[in-house]
Every structure is written in structure tokens, then in C-alpha cells.
Amino acid sequence: MKLSTKGRYAVMALVDLARHGESRPVSLADIAERQEISLSYLEQLFARLRRGGLVKSVRGPGGGYMLARGPAGTRVADIILSVDEPITATRCKTNSSIGCHSDHSRCLTHDLWAELGNQIHLYLSSVTLLDVVERRVLGTARPFAAPVPDGVALPPRPSVAAAVAAE
């Protein structure tokens, strides 16, 4: 699965807004310069983010954008969904019984990829802008290793909360 530029840039822009807009509006020109994103592209994204209730605009001198819910109340999944970026890993249409094969049946791996999409959504729903700003997003992936033989159980993966508590 590949997240498009639209979703990545929206998250980058709102992390920047969370870092620089605690008490004052931030201009899109400032975000565009710091994040090296086209200003016209940011304007399109922020129109969607505003309609999604994630940002609010402030007009006039010193105007710009502020987070509508604050960094702790803004989830990464909400940002991605606000810019119409689906969080799926299947070729099949979301919420449809029609599969990706030419006869409209589902592929053999449909359930695998559907569950991956669910897990991605759950993870991104658990991460807030505050988590990203404060660098509380820790990787818990296992380093590359040889395949595990059938019947051998791996130890449970540590949660992000457990990893933060251990620091």
C-alpha cells in the first residue's frame, strides 16, 4: 500500500501547524516554505481540512490557520480521511461486495489485505498530532530475521505505550 502525496502532505502540514501555531494562526506560506510544499497545493488541502473540521481560518493581518481540536484532539487517520485518502490495501472497492476479479469475485488474498487496511486505520487512529510533535511515535517492527518455523510462537510485540513507559 502506498499513501499518496495528498495524505502525506496533509499530515506534514498539520504537524507543522501543531508545532508553530500553539497560540497564533500560521500562514500557509510559512508552512509551504518550511515543508517545501507548493502553496497552491496546500490551499487545496486546507480547504478540505477546513470542511472536515480539523482547522479553522483566521482572516486579516496576522491571519492564517489554527487547529480546530488542538494537537491532542487531532488524529492522523482523521487528517488522511479529510483529504479523501482511503486507508485500504485491497484492489476491491471499499464497502462493496464486488471483488477485484473480472467476474466480480474476490481474490484469494482479499481478507488479508482488508485486515491490513483495518490495522493501518486502527494504528493511525491511535496517533495524534501531539504524539508526532513530541516524537512519541515509536517503531515496534521486528528487525529482519529468518522465517519462523510453523508451530513456533513469537513473543508479543510491545505496544507503543509500553515502549514509551520503558524510556
C-alpha positions in Angstrom: 0.0 0.0 0.0 1.2 3.5 -0.8 -0.1 6.6 0.8 -0.4 9.3 -1.8 1.2 12.7 -1.7 -2.2 14.2 -0.7 -2.3 12.3 2.6 1.4 12.7 3.4 1.4 16.4 2.7 -1.7 17.0 4.8 -0.2 15.2 7.8 3.1 17.1 7.3 1.3 20.4 7.1 -0.8 19.8 10.2 2.3 18.6 12.2 3.9 21.9 11.2 0.8 23.8 12.3 0.8 22.0 15.6 4.4 22.9 16.2 4.2 26.5 15.2 0.6 27.5 15.9 0.1 27.0 19.6 -1.2 30.5 20.3 -1.4 32.2 16.9 -2.5 31.5 13.4 0.1 30.2 11.0 0.1 31.3 7.3 0.1 28.7 4.6 3.0 30.5 3.0 5.1 29.8 6.2 4.1 26.1 6.2 4.8 25.8 2.4 8.3 27.3 2.9 9.2 25.1 5.9 7.8 21.9 4.5 8.8 22.6 0.9 5.2 22.0 -0.4 3.6 24.1 -3.1 1.4 26.9 -1.7 -1.4 26.3 -4.2 -1.4 22.6 -3.3 -1.6 23.5 0.4 -4.5 25.8 -0.3 -6.4 22.9 -1.8 -5.6 20.6 1.1 -6.6 23.2 3.7 -9.9 23.7 2.0 -10.7 20.0 2.6 -9.2 20.1 6.1 -11.4 23.1 7.0 -14.5 21.3 5.6 -13.5 18.3 7.7 -13.5 20.4 10.9 -9.8 19.9 11.5 -8.6 23.5 11.0 -10.1 26.9 11.3 -9.1 30.0 9.4 -8.4 33.4 10.8 -8.8 36.4 8.5 -7.0 39.7 8.5 -3.4 40.8 9.3 -1.6 38.1 11.1 -4.3 35.6 9.9 -3.8 32.1 8.9 -4.9 28.7 10.2 -5.2 27.1 13.6 -6.0 23.6 14.7 -9.7 23.3 15.5 -9.3 20.5 18.0 -5.7 21.1 19.2 -2.8 18.7 18.7 -4.1 16.2 21.3 -7.5 16.0 19.7 -6.4 15.6 16.1 -5.8 12.0 14.9 -3.7 11.2 11.9 -6.5 9.0 10.5 -8.9 11.9 10.6 -6.4 14.1 8.6 -6.0 11.4 5.9 -9.7 10.8 5.6 -10.4 14.5 5.4 -8.4 14.9 2.3 -10.3 11.9 0.7 -7.4 9.5 1.1 -8.8 6.0 1.6 -7.0 3.8 4.1 -7.2 0.5 2.2 -4.9 -2.1 0.9 -7.2 -4.1 -1.4 -8.0 -3.5 -5.1 -11.7 -4.1 -4.3 -14.0 -1.1 -3.8 -14.4 -0.2 -0.2 -17.7 -1.4 1.4 -18.7 -3.3 -1.7 -19.4 -7.0 -2.2 -18.0 -6.7 -5.7 -14.5 -8.2 -5.9 -11.5 -7.2 -8.0 -11.6 -10.1 -10.5 -13.2 -9.6 -13.9 -16.1 -11.9 -12.8 -16.6 -9.6 -9.7 -15.4 -12.3 -7.3 -12.9 -11.5 -4.5 -9.3 -12.5 -4.9 -7.8 -15.2 -2.6 -5.9 -12.6 -0.5 -8.8 -10.2 -0.1 -9.3 -10.9 3.6 -5.6 -10.5 4.2 -5.4 -7.1 2.6 -8.7 -5.9 4.1 -7.4 -6.7 7.6 -4.1 -4.9 6.8 -6.2 -1.8 5.9 -8.1 -2.2 9.2 -4.9 -2.4 11.1 -3.4 0.7 9.4 -6.6 2.6 10.2 -6.5 1.5 13.8 -2.9 2.5 14.2 -3.4 5.9 12.5 -6.5 6.4 14.7 -4.3 5.9 17.8 -1.8 8.5 16.8 -2.4 12.2 17.4 -0.6 15.2 16.2 0.7 15.7 19.7 2.3 12.2 19.6 4.1 13.1 16.3 5.2 16.6 17.5 6.5 15.1 20.8 8.1 12.2 18.9 6.1 9.6 20.8 5.6 7.5 17.7 8.0 4.6 18.1 8.6 1.8 15.7 7.7 -1.6 17.1 8.5 -3.6 14.0 10.8 -6.5 14.4 14.2 -6.3 12.6 14.5 -8.5 9.6 15.1 -12.1 10.6 14.8 -15.6 9.2 11.3 -17.0 8.8 9.8 -18.5 11.9 9.0 -22.3 11.6 5.4 -23.4 11.8 4.3 -24.0 15.4 6.8 -21.6 16.9 5.2 -18.7 18.7 6.8 -15.3 18.7 6.7 -13.2 21.8 4.1 -10.5 21.7 5.1 -7.2 20.1 5.5 -4.3 22.6 2.9 -1.6 22.4 3.8 2.0 21.8 2.6 2.8 25.4 4.9 0.1 26.8 7.8 1.3 24.8 7.3 4.9 26.0 6.9 3.8 29.6 10.2 1.9 29.4 12.1 5.0 28.4 
